[in-house]
Amino acid sequence: MRSSQRTTNDYIILHETGGVAPAINNAQYFNREWRNAGTYSSHVVGDGGDVYQISPDGYVQWGAGSYANARSPVQIELARTNDPATFEQDYKAYVNLARDMAQKYNIPLTLDGAGRGIKSHSWVSQNIWGNHTDPFGYLAQHGVSKADLAQDLRTGLDDSDDVDAEPETSNPGSAAPEPDSNDYQNTSGSYTFQNTTRIRNSVGTSGGYTGLNYSAGQSVNYDRVYRNVDGYDWLSYISYGGQRRYVAMTNSSQSNNNQNYESTSGSYRFNNTTRIRNGLGTGAAYSGRNYAAGQTVYYDRVYKNVNGYDWLSYMSYSGQRRYVAMTNGGGGQSANTQQNTSGSYTFRNTTRIRNGAGVNAGYTGRNYNAGQTVHYDRIHRNINGYDWLSYVSYNGQRHYVAMTN
């Protein structure tokens, strides 16, 4: 890791490399010369849609000046090519990676607008610092305008080879097809592997092996979870080549308290002052520091049901592992059920949007249709037989939807 400083989640910054060369050469250069060159991003895209991760997202990179760097969990370089077919694959991966990372960090899918969002290096130069104009000059060479990029970031690009093709969506009101016989949860997040893990073409230990692996320390960004198939929970995602892939959650490490944990990352905002501990559980040593109400922790492990709480764990800036209980009790209609956790959820059924949690709460008159996705920041558990997702709408109102899949 180049920097241990966490960023705030304001911008995704888009760059291009400035010269025709394989993306892997650029990635190797950044890895080798980052100190001498004084620059690196988190990802380089190229070589026909390949993505090379140079440094962990969520930490400061050196790509756009100190102000923007501190506010950008992800900065992406697009490698140049003179081949139109290669460009189409690269561009699709570039757009979809930016969208994936924006959704991971709850950053709006707007290009070069006011406030938070996806920003070009050109926008940074015009509004903050610098003299760069990328990536628009290079994109224009391949017939992609700024308006095209903005539209593609809003809607995403489909799995065909034609960048201009219209994406297919589920027929509103219809049920999304099941890819196999196992039920899955439409939930997104990231997972860091502790062991080399095979990537498969279908769920289960007998699913066809792709010949590719995730190595220890690498992370996958997933959009589905399959529970207890062949003795494992499985994560699934769409590869940059457009294929659905499957990986087992193979981490089985235990803490000093012999408690199994889930290697999953996210953010959690505290409603109450909460003690930071040096070990797991209410009997573990108190560090002398707290998270105050309104502060947020970025965690990489979750321990379930220890001394009556679920616990989050993270590495402090000094390199010590810390532990905090999920002490939020919620309030209002959903007392003792609320978790402040963010993610995305894709509906398989038409689902009513309500003004409160529960089937008796006021109906807004609007629905999510099958195939549509909500980006939530709270979960309310087991109300009227459902878990409920909650989010703030564009007009500032908090809304609630049942997990009906």
C-alpha positions in Angstrom: 0.0 0.0 0.0 1.4 3.4 -1.0 -0.6 5.5 1.5 -2.3 4.6 4.8 -4.5 7.7 4.7 -8.2 7.0 4.1 -10.0 9.2 1.6 -13.4 10.8 1.9 -15.9 9.5 -0.6 -16.5 12.5 -2.8 -15.1 11.8 -6.2 -14.1 9.1 -8.7 -11.5 10.7 -11.0 -11.1 9.6 -14.6 -7.7 9.9 -16.4 -6.0 8.6 -19.5 -2.3 7.7 -19.7 -1.3 10.2 -22.5 0.6 7.8 -24.7 0.0 4.7 -26.7 1.4 1.7 -24.7 0.0 -1.5 -23.2 -2.0 -1.0 -20.0 0.1 -3.6 -18.2 3.3 -1.6 -19.0 1.7 1.5 -17.4 0.6 -0.6 -14.4 4.1 -2.0 -14.0 5.6 1.5 -14.3 3.3 2.9 -11.6 4.1 0.0 -9.3 7.9 0.4 -9.9 8.3 4.2 -10.1 5.5 5.7 -8.0 7.9 7.3 -5.6 10.2 8.8 -8.3 7.4 9.7 -10.6 5.2 11.2 -7.8 2.1 9.8 -9.4 -0.1 6.7 -9.4 -3.8 5.8 -9.5 -5.7 2.9 -8.1 -6.5 1.2 -11.5 -5.3 1.1 -15.1 -7.7 -0.2 -17.8 -6.7 -1.4 -21.2 -5.3 -4.3 -23.3 -8.8 -5.2 -24.5 -10.8 -4.5 -21.3 -8.4 -5.8 -18.7 -8.3 -4.0 -15.3 -5.0 -3.8 -13.3 -5.3 -2.7 -9.7 -2.2 -0.8 -8.6 -3.2 0.2 -5.1 -6.1 -0.4 -2.7 -9.1 1.8 -3.4 -10.3 3.9 -0.5 -6.8 5.2 0.2 -5.1 8.4 -1.1 -3.5 8.1 -4.5 -1.3 10.7 -6.2 -3.1 11.6 -9.4 -4.9 14.9 -9.1 -3.4 17.2 -6.5 -3.6 16.9 -2.7 -7.1 18.3 -2.3 -8.7 16.0 -4.9 -6.5 13.0 -3.9 -7.8 13.2 -0.3 -11.4 13.1 -1.5 -11.2 10.4 -4.2 -11.2 6.7 -3.1 -10.7 5.6 -6.7 -8.7 7.1 -9.7 -8.8 5.3 -13.0 -6.3 5.5 -15.9 -7.4 4.5 -19.4 -4.5 3.3 -21.5 -4.4 4.6 -25.1 -4.7 2.3 -28.2 -5.0 3.0 -31.9 -7.1 -0.2 -32.5 -10.9 0.6 -32.6 -11.9 -2.9 -31.4 -9.5 -2.8 -28.4 -10.8 0.7 -27.6 -14.4 -0.5 -27.5 -13.5 -3.2 -24.9 -11.3 -0.8 -22.9 -14.0 1.9 -22.9 -16.7 -0.5 -21.7 -14.5 -1.7 -18.9 -13.5 1.9 -18.0 -17.1 3.1 -17.8 -18.4 0.0 -15.9 -15.5 0.1 -13.4 -16.2 3.8 -12.7 -19.9 3.0 -12.1 -19.0 0.0 -9.9 -16.7 2.0 -7.8 -19.1 5.0 -7.5 -21.9 2.6 -6.4 -19.5 1.0 -3.9 -18.7 4.3 -2.3 -22.2 5.8 -2.7 -20.9 8.5 -5.1 -23.4 9.9 -7.6 -23.1 8.8 -11.2 -22.9 12.3 -12.5 -20.0 13.6 -14.6 -18.3 16.9 -13.8 -21.3 18.3 -12.0 -21.5 20.4 -8.8 -20.7 18.6 -5.6 -19.9 14.9 -5.3 -19.7 12.7 -8.3 -17.5 11.2 -11.1 -15.0 13.8 -12.2 -12.6 14.1 -15.2 -9.1 15.2 -14.6 -10.1 18.2 -16.8 -12.7 19.2 -14.3 -10.2 19.0 -11.4 -7.9 21.3 -13.3 -10.7 23.8 -14.0 -12.2 23.8 -10.5 -9.4 22.8 -8.1 -5.8 22.6 -9.4 -3.7 21.6 -12.3 -3.5 22.0 -16.1 -4.8 18.6 -17.4 -7.6 18.1 -19.9 -7.8 14.3 -20.0 -9.6 12.1 -20.8 -11.7 14.0 -23.4 -9.1 14.5 -26.1 -8.3 10.8 -26.3 -12.0 9.8 -26.2 -12.8 12.2 -29.0 -10.2 10.4 -31.2 -12.5 7.4 -31.0 -15.7 9.3 -31.5 -16.8 9.5 -27.8 -17.9 13.0 -26.7 -18.2 14.3 -23.1 -22.0 13.9 -23.4 -21.6 10.3 -24.5 -19.4 9.6 -21.5 -21.8 11.2 -19.1 -24.7 9.2 -20.6 -22.8 5.9 -20.4 -21.8 6.6 -16.8 -25.4 7.1 -15.9 -26.8 4.0 -17.6 -23.8 1.6 -18.0 -22.8 -0.3 -21.0 -24.2 -3.7 -22.0 -22.4 -7.0 -22.6 -22.3 -6.8 -26.4 -19.2 -5.7 -28.4 -21.0 -2.6 -29.6 -20.4 0.4 -27.3 -23.4 2.2 -28.8 -25.8 -0.8 -28.2 -28.9 -0.2 -26.1 -28.7 -2.0 -22.8 -31.4 -4.7 -22.2 -33.5 -4.3 -19.1 -36.0 -6.7 -17.4 -39.6 -6.3 -18.5 -41.2 -4.2 -15.7 -43.4 -6.4 -13.5 -41.8 -9.7 -14.6 -39.7 -11.9 -12.4 -36.0 -11.9 -13.1 -34.8 -15.3 -14.3 -32.9 -17.6 -12.0 -29.5 -18.6 -13.4 -29.5 -21.9 -11.5 -31.4 -23.9 -8.9 -29.9 -22.1 -5.8 -31.5 -19.1 -4.3 -29.4 -16.0 -4.0 -29.4 -12.6 -2.3 -29.1 -9.5 -4.4 -26.7 -7.7 -2.2 -23.4 -6.0 -3.1 -20.1 -5.5 -1.3 -16.4 -6.3 -1.4 -14.5 -9.3 0.0 -10.8 -9.7 0.4 -9.4 -13.2 0.0 -7.0 -14.8 2.5 -6.3 -17.8 0.3 -5.9 -18.5 -3.4 -9.4 -19.2 -4.6 -10.6 -20.6 -7.9 -13.0 -18.6 -10.1 -15.8 -20.7 -11.5 -18.4 -20.5 -14.2 -21.2 -21.7 -12.0 -22.0 -22.0 -8.3 -20.6 -24.9 -6.3 -17.4 -26.9 -6.1 -18.3 -28.8 -9.3 -18.9 -25.5 -11.3 -16.5 -25.3 -14.2 -13.1 -23.9 -13.3 -12.2 -20.8 -15.5 -8.4 -21.4 -15.1 -8.2 -18.1 -13.1 -7.9 -17.5 -9.4 -8.1 -14.7 -6.8 -4.9 -14.6 -4.9 -4.6 -13.8 -1.2 -4.9 -10.1 -0.6 -7.0 -9.5 -3.8 -10.6 -8.3 -3.5 -13.8 -9.1 -5.4 -16.7 -6.7 -5.8 -19.8 -8.9 -5.8 -23.5 -8.4 -6.5 -25.0 -11.7 -5.3 -24.5 -14.1 -2.4 -25.5 -17.8 -2.5 -25.7 -19.4 1.0 -24.4 -22.8 1.9 -23.7 -24.5 -1.4 -21.3 -27.5 -1.1 -20.3 -26.3 2.3 -19.5 -22.7 1.3 -21.2 -19.4 0.9 -20.5 -18.1 -2.7 -20.1 -14.7 -4.1 -21.0 -13.9 -7.7 -20.2 -11.0 -10.0 -20.1 -10.0 -13.7 -16.6 -10.1 -15.1 -15.3 -7.3 -17.3 -15.7 -9.6 -20.2 -19.4 -9.8 -19.4 -19.5 -13.3 -18.0 -21.0 -14.2 -14.6 -18.4 -15.7 -12.2 -18.6 -17.4 -8.9 -16.1 -17.7 -6.0 -16.3 -19.5 -2.6 -15.9 -17.5 0.6 -12.8 -19.5 1.6 -11.6 -17.4 4.5 -11.7 -19.4 7.7 -9.3 -17.5 9.9 -10.2 -17.1 13.6 -9.5 -14.4 16.1 -7.7 -14.9 19.3 -11.1 -15.4 20.9 -11.7 -18.4 18.5 -14.6 -16.5 16.8 -15.1 -16.9 13.1 -15.4 -13.7 11.1 -16.5 -12.6 7.7 -14.0 -10.8 5.6 -16.3 -8.1 4.2 -15.7 -4.4 4.0 -18.1 -1.4 4.3 -18.9 1.6 6.4 -21.0 2.1 9.5 -22.2 5.3 11.1 -22.6 5.4 14.9 -25.8 6.7 16.6 -24.2 6.4 20.0 -20.8 6.9 21.6 -19.1 3.5 21.3 -15.9 2.3 22.9 -13.0 1.2 20.7 -11.5 -2.1 22.0 -8.2 -3.9 21.5 -10.0 -7.3 21.3 -13.3 -8.8 20.5 -16.1 -8.7 23.1 -17.3 -6.6 26.0 -14.6 -8.0 28.2 -11.8 -6.9 25.9 -9.4 -4.1 26.9 -10.7 -0.6 26.2 -8.3 1.5 24.1 -9.3 4.7 25.8 -10.8 6.1 22.6 -14.4 6.2 21.3 -16.4 6.7 18.2 -18.8 9.5 18.8 -22.4 9.7 17.5 -22.2 10.7 13.8 -18.8 9.4 13.2 -18.1 6.6 10.7 -15.9 3.5 10.8 -14.6 1.7 7.7 -14.3 -2.0 8.5 -12.9 -5.1 6.9 -14.3 -7.8 9.2 -17.6 -8.6 10.8 -18.0 -10.9 13.9 -21.5 -12.1 14.5 -23.3 -12.3 17.9 -20.4 -11.9 20.4 -21.7 -10.9 23.9 -25.0 -9.9 22.4 -23.6 -7.7 19.6 -22.3 -8.0 16.1 -18.8 -6.5 16.0 -16.8 -4.6 13.3 -13.1 -4.7 13.1 -10.5 -2.6 11.2 -6.8 -1.7 11.2 -6.0 1.7 12.8 -3.6 4.1 11.3 -1.0 2.9 13.8 -1.4 -0.6 12.4 -3.3 -2.0 15.4 -6.4 -4.1 14.9 -9.4 -2.5 16.7 -13.0 -3.7 17.5 -16.3 -1.8 17.9 -19.7 -3.1 18.7 -22.6 -2.3 16.4 -24.5 -0.4 19.1 -27.1 1.4 16.9 -30.6 0.7 18.2 -32.5 2.7 15.6 -35.7 4.6 16.6 -39.1 5.6 15.5 -41.1 2.9 13.7 -38.2 0.5 13.7 -36.7 0.6 17.2 -34.0 -2.0 17.9 -33.9 -3.1 14.3 -31.9 -0.5 12.4 -28.4 -1.2 11.0 -26.6 1.7 9.4 -25.0 -0.1 6.5 -24.9 0.7 2.8 -25.2 -1.4 -0.4 -27.4 -2.1 -3.5 -30.3 -4.4 -4.0 -31.9 -5.5 -7.3 -35.6 -6.3 -7.2 -37.2 -9.4 -8.8 -40.7 -8.3 -8.1 -42.7 -5.0 -8.3 -42.3 -3.5 -4.8 -44.0 -0.5 -3.2 -42.0 2.4 -1.9 -43.3 3.6 1.5 -42.8 6.5 3.8 -42.0 4.3 6.9 -40.8 0.8 7.7 -43.6 -1.8 7.7 -46.5 -2.9 5.6 -48.9 -0.4 7.3 -46.7 2.6 6.5 -47.9 5.2 4.0 -47.6 4.2 0.3 -45.9 6.9 -1.8 -47.7 5.8 -5.0 -44.4 4.7 -6.5 -42.8 1.3 -7.0 -39.5 -0.3 -7.8 -40.0 -2.7 -10.8 -38.3 -6.0 -11.4 -34.8 -5.4 -12.6 -34.5 -2.0 -10.9 -31.9 -1.4 -8.2 -32.0 0.7 -5.0 -28.9 2.1 -3.2 -29.6 2.0 0.5 -27.9 3.2 3.7 -30.0 1.5 6.3 -31.5 -2.0 7.0 -34.4 -2.6 9.4 -34.7 -6.2 10.4 -37.8 -8.4 10.6 -40.7 -5.9 10.5 -44.0 -7.5 9.5 -42.2 -10.5 8.2 -39.7 -8.6 6.0 -36.3 -6.9 6.2 -36.6 -3.3 5.0 -34.1 -1.2 3.1 -34.1 2.6 3.6 -32.6 5.5 1.6 -32.9 9.2 1.1 -34.7 10.1 -2.2 -33.5 12.8 -4.6 -36.0 15.2 -3.0 -34.6 14.6 0.5 -37.3 12.3 1.8 -36.4 9.0 3.6 -38.2 6.1 1.9 -38.5 2.4 2.7 -38.8 -0.8 0.6 -39.3 -4.4 1.7 -36.8 -7.0 0.5 -39.3 -9.1 -1.4 -37.0 -11.4 -3.4 
